[in-house]
């Protein structure tokens, strides 16, 4: 894949643009003319160099992320969207933007890593921490790429590719190789990252990389490896007693959130538009009957997908993503949560069940599942109602649907668990295996213009 435009943009823009703050913990430098020669001279500059990865390159990722995660999975209607009817093609603008965003994350991460490795002046601890953060974001970008597009090229070092002029020679790596590359990247991040301390302020740390690696293992079918990692994380974070508090914009670095894409409505260009908004409560929110009917009346999570009026604006926002609009910049500042502790617990239950089903009410898998279930105000699930491995897996799948609606997980969950075609059929759609991944954007195919190196996914 010819990624030269992205790579060059990353190399030129990573210093001029990447210093913008995303929240209070991301400080903007006092000057705008930094370059490689006069930057990365101290610990603060090394941290600022990686700040860009917490916000800007992810902006164009949002819309396709929601359409893939929620519309295709039966949680949400979206008019005549091709995501609803499984007819998306390589010209889809949201898919193009998502792909560009993920490649931009990879390009920025690679460039930052190179610059930090070549820096003199910062402490080794600061360099290790920043490189570990960049590696984790890089791995996250590849994890979305491989689950969304399947086979993709592996771009390890932008500078080496640009210097050698081989950017037109990159070719698709098979999915197993991409997963192994993601695992290798996260293993290196774990060597470098510190474990969170009392001064932790929402940045990626050892546990964030560990949780992501566990999800990668789970998706790649390495269930025992996932279970081992997830067991080591127990108690490192916590479930908040009130699930609504997880999404409180005044508490975005709470003890349940492992890491997020950060937004700041008070800084021009660093907020976002309204997520899941309607003009009137009588409007169709797009929520499906399937999702509505999952919740018992006393489930605390049901209220999170209801809507609330924004002050001074003709809009209602979903409670889960509610924020007041900034009067100056006319945007919102909710962070996009990527991983939280409820996910760790449900992944742990899933991994243990895949390793070996247990019919013990006090099994570790059942305790992890019930921790999330009962936090919502519900009575514990009874193992007698989950008499085999598939029943337990379906209970986890259902719990994830109730716990994470509109957080972008659902499609990837049902594909991982093997239920995508079954659940699509329940919505009236017959899909084939090739539709479990998306088409490569046509813009990328046209850029390389060599089907021996980069070809469209089968049947698209």
LUMMI-64467 format. One record per residue (C-alpha): residue in three letters; x, y, z. Coordinates in steps of 0.2 Angstrom, whole numbers. Example, Ala and Ser with C-alpha at 12.3 -4.5 7.8 and 13.67 -1.06 7.14 Angstrom:
// residues 2
   code       X       Y       Z
    ALA      62     -22      39
    SER      68      -5      36
// end
This chain:
// residues 460
   code       X       Y       Z
    UNK       0       0       0
    UNK       7      17      -4
    UNK       5      27      12
    UNK      17      40       7
    UNK       5      55       9
    UNK       0      49      27
    UNK      18      46      31
    UNK      24      62      25
    UNK      10      71      34
    UNK      15      62      50
    UNK      33      66      49
    UNK      30      85      45
    UNK      15      87      56
    UNK      19      77      72
    UNK      28      91      80
    UNK      19     106      72
    UNK       2      99      76
    UNK       4      85      89
    UNK       7      96     104
    UNK     -11     101     106
    UNK     -19      97     123
    UNK     -33      84     125
    UNK     -37      87     143
    UNK     -29      96     157
    UNK     -16      82     158
    UNK     -10      86     140
    UNK      -1     102     140
    UNK       2     113     125
    UNK      20     120     122
    UNK      22     138     123
    UNK      28     140     105
    UNK      22     133      88
    UNK      39     131      79
    UNK      46     116      86
    UNK      55     103      75
    UNK      65      87      78
    UNK      81      97      81
    UNK      75     108      95
    UNK      62      97     103
    UNK      62      81     113
    UNK      75      89     124
    UNK      67      85     141
    UNK      55      74     150
    UNK      40      86     147
    UNK      43      87     129
    UNK      44      68     127
    UNK      27      67     135
    UNK      20      81     124
    UNK      27      72     109
    UNK      15      57     111
    UNK       0      68     117
    UNK      -7      69      99
    UNK     -11      51      99
    UNK     -24      53     112
    UNK     -35      64     101
    UNK     -33      71      84
    UNK     -29      56      73
    UNK     -44      47      80
    UNK     -57      60      75
    UNK     -62      53      58
    UNK     -63      36      66
    UNK     -79      40      75
    UNK     -93      38      63
    UNK     -88      22      54
    UNK     -83      15      72
    UNK    -101      18      77
    UNK    -109      11      61
    UNK     -99      -4      62
    UNK    -100      -7      80
    UNK    -118      -4      82
    UNK    -128      -2      66
    UNK    -122     -19      59
    UNK    -125     -28      75
    UNK    -143     -25      78
    UNK    -142     -12      91
    UNK    -146       3      80
    UNK    -156       8      64
    UNK    -148      21      53
    UNK    -160      25      39
    UNK    -155      17      23
    UNK    -137      15      28
    UNK    -128       2      19
    UNK    -121      -4      36
    UNK    -139      -9      40
    UNK    -141     -19      25
    UNK    -123     -26      24
    UNK    -121     -18       7
    UNK    -106      -6      11
    UNK     -93      -5      -3
    UNK     -76       3      -5
    UNK     -82      20      -9
    UNK     -91      23       8
    UNK     -84      39      15
    UNK     -85      34      33
    UNK     -75      18      29
    UNK     -62      28      20
    UNK     -60      41      34
    UNK     -59      27      47
    UNK     -45      18      37
    UNK     -36      35      35
    UNK     -38      38      53
    UNK     -31      21      58
    UNK     -16      23      46
    UNK     -13      40      53
    UNK     -12      34      71
    UNK       1      21      65
    UNK      11      34      55
    UNK      11      46      70
    UNK      16      32      82
    UNK      30      26      72
    UNK      37      44      69
    UNK      36      48      88
    UNK      44      32      93
    UNK      59      36      80
    UNK      61      54      87
    UNK      61      48     105
    UNK      73      34     102
    UNK      85      47      93
    UNK      83      60     107
    UNK      96      66     119
    UNK      92      74     136
    UNK      76      66     142
    UNK      77      53     156
    UNK      76      34     150
    UNK      61      32     161
    UNK      52      46     152
    UNK      57      39     135
    UNK      52      22     140
    UNK      35      28     146
    UNK      31      38     130
    UNK      37      24     118
    UNK      26      12     128
    UNK      11      23     126
    UNK      14      26     107
    UNK      16       7     105
    UNK      -1       4     113
    UNK     -10      16     102
    UNK      -1       8      87
    UNK      -7      -9      92
    UNK     -25      -2      95
    UNK     -25       5      77
    UNK     -19     -12      70
    UNK     -32     -21      81
    UNK     -46     -11      73
    UNK     -38     -13      56
    UNK     -37     -32      56
    UNK     -54     -34      63
    UNK     -62     -22      51
    UNK     -52     -25      35
    UNK     -44     -42      38
    UNK     -27     -43      29
    UNK     -18     -27      29
    UNK       0     -21      26
    UNK      12     -20      41
    UNK      21      -4      42
    UNK      34      -5      56
    UNK      45      10      52
    UNK      39      25      41
    UNK      56      33      40
    UNK      65      17      34
    UNK      51      14      21
    UNK      52      32      15
    UNK      71      32      15
    UNK      72      16       5
    UNK      58      22      -7
    UNK      49       5      -5
    UNK      32      12       1
    UNK      24       6     -16
    UNK      30     -12     -12
    UNK      20     -15       4
    UNK       8     -29       2
    UNK      -5     -37      13
    UNK       0     -48      27
    UNK     -12     -62      32
    UNK     -22     -60      48
    UNK     -12     -72      58
    UNK       4     -62      54
    UNK      -5     -46      59
    UNK     -11     -53      75
    UNK       7     -59      79
    UNK      13     -41      75
    UNK       0     -33      87
    UNK       5     -46     101
    UNK      24     -42      98
    UNK      20     -23      99
    UNK      10     -24     115
    UNK      23     -36     123
    UNK      36     -23     120
    UNK      25      -9     127
    UNK      23     -20     143
    UNK      41     -20     145
    UNK      42      -1     145
    UNK      26       5     153
    UNK      25       9     172
    UNK      10       2     182
    UNK      -2      16     187
    UNK       2      26     203
    UNK      -8      38     214
    UNK      -3      51     202
    UNK     -11      42     187
    UNK     -20      54     176
    UNK     -28      45     162
    UNK     -13      41     152
    UNK     -10      23     145
    UNK       0      13     158
    UNK       5      -6     160
    UNK     -13     -12     164
    UNK     -20      -3     149
    UNK      -8     -12     137
    UNK     -11     -28     146
    UNK     -30     -27     145
    UNK     -28     -23     126
    UNK     -17     -38     124
    UNK     -29     -49     133
    UNK     -43     -44     121
    UNK     -31     -47     106
    UNK     -27     -64     113
    UNK     -46     -68     115
    UNK     -50     -63      97
    UNK     -35     -73      91
    UNK     -42     -88     100
    UNK     -28     -89     113
    UNK     -40     -91     127
    UNK     -28     -97     140
    UNK     -16     -83     137
    UNK     -30     -71     139
    UNK     -37     -78     155
    UNK     -19     -78     163
    UNK     -17     -59     158
    UNK     -35     -55     164
    UNK     -33     -64     180
    UNK     -17     -53     184
    UNK     -28     -38     182
    UNK     -41     -42     194
    UNK     -42     -28     207
    UNK     -31     -16     197
    UNK     -46      -6     193
    UNK     -64      -7     200
    UNK     -82      -7     195
    UNK     -90       9     201
    UNK    -105       6     211
    UNK    -116      17     200
    UNK    -114      13     182
    UNK    -120      30     177
    UNK    -104      38     186
    UNK     -93      29     173
    UNK     -99      41     160
    UNK     -99      57     170
    UNK     -90      70     160
    UNK     -84      78     177
    UNK     -76      61     182
    UNK     -68      55     165
    UNK     -52      48     174
    UNK     -62      37     186
    UNK     -56      20     192
    UNK     -66      10     180
    UNK     -59      18     164
    UNK     -43       9     158
    UNK     -40      21     143
    UNK     -49      33     131
    UNK     -48      44     116
    UNK     -48      61     124
    UNK     -58      76     119
    UNK     -58      94     126
    UNK     -72     105     120
    UNK     -64     121     127
    UNK     -49     119     115
    UNK     -53     123      96
    UNK     -53     108      86
    UNK     -52      96     100
    UNK     -70      93     104
    UNK     -83      84      94
    UNK    -100      85      88
    UNK    -116      78      97
    UNK    -116      59      98
    UNK    -132      51      97
    UNK    -143      66      97
    UNK    -161      69      93
    UNK    -171      85      91
    UNK    -186      80     101
    UNK    -190      66     113
    UNK    -204      60     101
    UNK    -191      57      87
    UNK    -185      40      82
    UNK    -168      37      91
    UNK    -164      22      80
    UNK    -163      11      95
    UNK    -169      -7      90
    UNK    -183     -17      98
    UNK    -170     -31     101
    UNK    -159     -19     112
    UNK    -174     -12     121
    UNK    -181     -28     125
    UNK    -165     -35     133
    UNK    -167     -24     149
    UNK    -177     -28     164
    UNK    -186     -13     171
    UNK    -174     -12     186
    UNK    -158     -13     176
    UNK    -149       3     179
    UNK    -141       3     162
    UNK    -158       5     153
    UNK    -158      24     159
    UNK    -141      27     151
    UNK    -148      24     133
    UNK    -163      37     136
    UNK    -161      55     131
    UNK    -159      71     140
    UNK    -161      90     134
    UNK    -145     100     132
    UNK    -146     117     139
    UNK    -148     131     126
    UNK    -148     119     111
    UNK    -162     111     102
    UNK    -155      94     105
    UNK    -157      79     117
    UNK    -142      68     120
    UNK    -141      50     126
    UNK    -137      50     145
    UNK    -122      39     142
    UNK    -114      52     131
    UNK    -122      68     139
    UNK    -113      84     140
    UNK    -117     102     139
    UNK    -111     111     123
    UNK     -97     123     124
    UNK    -104     140     121
    UNK     -88     146     112
    UNK     -83     132     101
    UNK    -100     124      99
    UNK     -95     107     102
    UNK     -94      93     116
    UNK     -80      85     126
    UNK     -85      67     131
    UNK     -70      55     130
    UNK     -73      40     119
    UNK     -70      25     131
    UNK     -59      11     123
    UNK     -58      -1     138
    UNK     -65      -1     155
    UNK     -65     -13     170
    UNK     -82     -21     166
    UNK     -74     -26     149
    UNK     -60     -35     159
    UNK     -72     -45     169
    UNK     -83     -50     155
    UNK     -67     -55     145
    UNK     -61     -65     159
    UNK     -77     -74     161
    UNK     -77     -77     142
    UNK     -59     -83     142
    UNK     -62     -95     156
    UNK     -77    -102     148
    UNK     -68    -105     132
    UNK     -54    -114     141
    UNK     -66    -125     151
    UNK     -84    -124     155
    UNK     -89    -125     173
    UNK    -106    -128     181
    UNK    -100    -121     198
    UNK    -110    -106     204
    UNK     -94    -100     213
    UNK     -83    -103     198
    UNK     -71     -88     194
    UNK     -80     -86     177
    UNK     -97     -85     185
    UNK     -91     -73     198
    UNK     -84     -61     185
    UNK    -100     -62     175
    UNK    -111     -59     190
    UNK    -100     -44     196
    UNK    -105     -34     180
    UNK    -123     -41     180
    UNK    -127     -37     199
    UNK    -119     -20     198
    UNK    -134     -15     186
    UNK    -146     -19     201
    UNK    -150     -36     195
    UNK    -151     -53     205
    UNK    -136     -64     201
    UNK    -137     -76     186
    UNK    -140     -94     191
    UNK    -128    -107     183
    UNK    -142    -119     182
    UNK    -149    -108     168
    UNK    -132    -110     159
    UNK    -130    -128     158
    UNK    -116    -129     145
    UNK    -102    -119     137
    UNK    -113    -112     123
    UNK    -127    -106     135
    UNK    -113     -98     146
    UNK    -106     -90     130
    UNK    -123     -83     125
    UNK    -125     -76     143
    UNK    -109     -67     141
    UNK    -113     -60     124
    UNK    -130     -54     130
    UNK    -122     -46     146
    UNK    -110     -37     134
    UNK    -124     -31     123
    UNK    -133     -23     139
    UNK    -117     -16     146
    UNK    -109      -8     131
    UNK    -122      -2     119
    UNK    -116      12     108
    UNK     -98      10     114
    UNK     -93       1      97
    UNK     -90     -16     104
    UNK    -106     -26      98
    UNK    -101     -31      80
    UNK     -83     -36      85
    UNK     -91     -46     100
    UNK    -103     -56      89
    UNK     -90     -60      76
    UNK     -77     -66      89
    UNK     -90     -77      98
    UNK     -97     -84      81
    UNK    -114     -77      82
    UNK    -114     -63      68
    UNK    -123     -73      55
    UNK    -136     -79      67
    UNK    -140     -62      74
    UNK    -140     -54      57
    UNK    -153     -67      52
    UNK    -164     -62      66
    UNK    -164     -45      59
    UNK    -169     -52      42
    UNK    -152     -52      34
    UNK    -143     -67      26
    UNK    -124     -64      26
    UNK    -109     -74      21
    UNK     -92     -76      29
    UNK     -84     -63      17
    UNK     -95     -50      25
    UNK     -88     -52      42
    UNK     -74     -40      36
    UNK     -76     -24      26
    UNK     -70     -19       9
    UNK     -53     -10       7
    UNK     -57       8       3
    UNK     -55      11     -16
    UNK     -44      26     -13
    UNK     -31      14      -6
    UNK     -32       2     -21
    UNK     -31      17     -33
    UNK     -16      24     -24
    UNK      -5       8     -26
    UNK     -14       2     -42
    UNK      -6     -15     -41
    UNK     -17     -30     -37
    UNK      -2     -41     -34
    UNK       2     -31     -19
    UNK     -15     -24     -13
    UNK     -31     -32     -19
    UNK     -49     -30     -14
    UNK     -56     -42      -1
    UNK     -65     -56      -9
    UNK     -83     -54     -16
    UNK     -82     -35     -14
// end
